[in-house]
Amino acid sequence: MIEISHVNKWYSPTFQVLTDCTTSVTKGEVVVVCGPSGSGKSTLIKCVNALEPFQGGDISVDGTKVNDPKTNLPKLRSRVGMVFQHFELFPHLKIIENLCLAQQKVLGRSHDKAVAKGMQLLERVGLKEQAQKFPAQLSGGQQQRVAIARALAMDPIVMLFDEPTSALDPEMVSEVLDVMVDLAREGMTMMVVTHEMGFARKVANRVIFMDRGEIVEDAPKDDFFGKPRSDRAQKFLSKILSH
Ligand SMILES: Nc1ncnc2c1ncn2[C@@H]1O[C@H](COP(=O)(O)OP(=O)(O)OP(=O)(O)O)[C@@H](O)[C@H]1O
């Protein structure tokens, strides 16, 4: 579903942020990407839907090459759901309007169909009663669940998550992770940048560990947690699990 092949990226001529990154995510797979701050995790995931350009290598999603100038990027992005750390909801739109906008503008759905789909998804994430409110009237955890529902409203073939719980107060983390766990168990293809190792243990198929722009480990979950092969991954894991 996602093929990342020998990707190299520089933010400036002297700063290479990604070095020869190669991995893939098959249909229905849940891959967790972890690693120290600044290791390039967000950059890598943003390259997948071309939010960041890269200078070497190839990425394709469901057979469509992301870095081909002929690729229709809006169309590709409409199939790749992305959830960010800071929700990125439109503050001046009601929750249901946040869910309908792209459905109508990008997919051409009628208002009624978009609202029906939006309400169905709000119900799924436990927020049906909040449909007529504005984002600022919701807690961080609720806003993030809306952001997930908004991405799902586009019927994505894959979902990318960039540290979806790291801006949340601790008591709100589990309500967002629960939605993500359900999604994973329903078979959604997911690439998730997170430090939530409980989530990784529960639903990941594989764990990728990045350090200094390189993919240092790419292992089935049980191998990763059972016997990390590199000192760097071992050190990271010990640190994160001790928190
Ligand atoms: N637009 C940018 N221009 C220049 N440097 C950038 C840009 N975005 C990120 N960087 C740098 O690239 C490196 C990797 O950043 P990135 O956000 O991908 O790392 P990360 O592993 O996701 O980190 P974190 O866990 O802290 O979010 C960092 O050193 C960061 O400061």
The ligand as an SDF file (V2000), in Angstrom:
LIG
                    3D

 31 33  0  0  0  0  0  0  0  0999 V2000
   10.8230   22.8630    7.7380 N   0  0  0  0  0  0  0  0  0  0  0  0
   11.9930   22.5720    8.3030 C   0  0  0  0  0  0  0  0  0  0  0  0
   13.1140   23.2430    7.9490 N   0  0  0  0  0  0  0  0  0  0  0  0
   14.3090   22.9340    8.4960 C   0  0  0  0  0  0  0  0  0  0  0  0
   14.5000   21.9690    9.4190 N   0  0  0  0  0  0  0  0  0  0  0  0
   13.4100   21.2740    9.7920 C   0  0  0  0  0  0  0  0  0  0  0  0
   12.1060   21.5400    9.2650 C   0  0  0  0  0  0  0  0  0  0  0  0
   11.2360   20.6920    9.8490 N   0  0  0  0  0  0  0  0  0  0  0  0
   11.9600   19.9220   10.6930 C   0  0  0  0  0  0  0  0  0  0  0  0
   13.2630   20.2700   10.6740 N   0  0  0  0  0  0  0  0  0  0  0  0
   14.3480   19.6360   11.4330 C   0  0  0  0  0  0  0  0  0  0  0  0
   14.4910   18.3230   10.9310 O   0  0  0  0  0  0  0  0  0  0  0  0
   14.7770   17.4110   11.9860 C   0  0  0  0  0  0  0  0  0  0  0  0
   13.7350   16.3240   12.0020 C   0  0  0  0  0  0  0  0  0  0  0  0
   12.4870   16.9030   12.3390 O   0  0  0  0  0  0  0  0  0  0  0  0
   11.1770   16.0160   12.4980 P   0  0  0  0  0  0  0  0  0  0  0  0
   10.0930   16.9030   12.9770 O   0  0  0  0  0  0  0  0  0  0  0  0
   10.9530   15.2240   11.2740 O   0  0  0  0  0  0  0  0  0  0  0  0
   11.6360   15.0230   13.6640 O   0  0  0  0  0  0  0  0  0  0  0  0
   10.7780   14.1240   14.6350 P   0  0  0  0  0  0  0  0  0  0  0  0
   11.5270   12.8530   14.7930 O   0  0  0  0  0  0  0  0  0  0  0  0
    9.3860   14.0380   14.1610 O   0  0  0  0  0  0  0  0  0  0  0  0
   10.8620   14.9670   15.9860 O   0  0  0  0  0  0  0  0  0  0  0  0
    9.7810   15.1930   17.1550 P   0  0  0  0  0  0  0  0  0  0  0  0
    9.5780   13.8530   17.8150 O   0  0  0  0  0  0  0  0  0  0  0  0
   10.4520   16.1660   18.0690 O   0  0  0  0  0  0  0  0  0  0  0  0
    8.5480   15.7380   16.5090 O   0  0  0  0  0  0  0  0  0  0  0  0
   14.8270   18.2380   13.2710 C   0  0  0  0  0  0  0  0  0  0  0  0
   16.1740   18.5680   13.5120 O   0  0  0  0  0  0  0  0  0  0  0  0
   14.0320   19.4860   12.9110 C   0  0  0  0  0  0  0  0  0  0  0  0
   14.4770   20.5920   13.6580 O   0  0  0  0  0  0  0  0  0  0  0  0
  1  2  1  0
  2  3  1  0
  2  7  2  0
  3  4  2  0
  4  5  1  0
  5  6  2  0
  6  7  1  0
  6 10  1  0
  7  8  1  0
  8  9  2  0
  9 10  1  0
 10 11  1  0
 11 12  1  0
 11 30  1  0
 12 13  1  0
 13 14  1  0
 13 28  1  0
 14 15  1  0
 15 16  1  0
 16 17  2  0
 16 18  1  0
 16 19  1  0
 19 20  1  0
 20 21  2  0
 20 22  1  0
 20 23  1  0
 23 24  1  0
 24 25  2  0
 24 26  1  0
 24 27  1  0
 28 29  1  0
 28 30  1  0
 30 31  1  0
M  END
$$$$
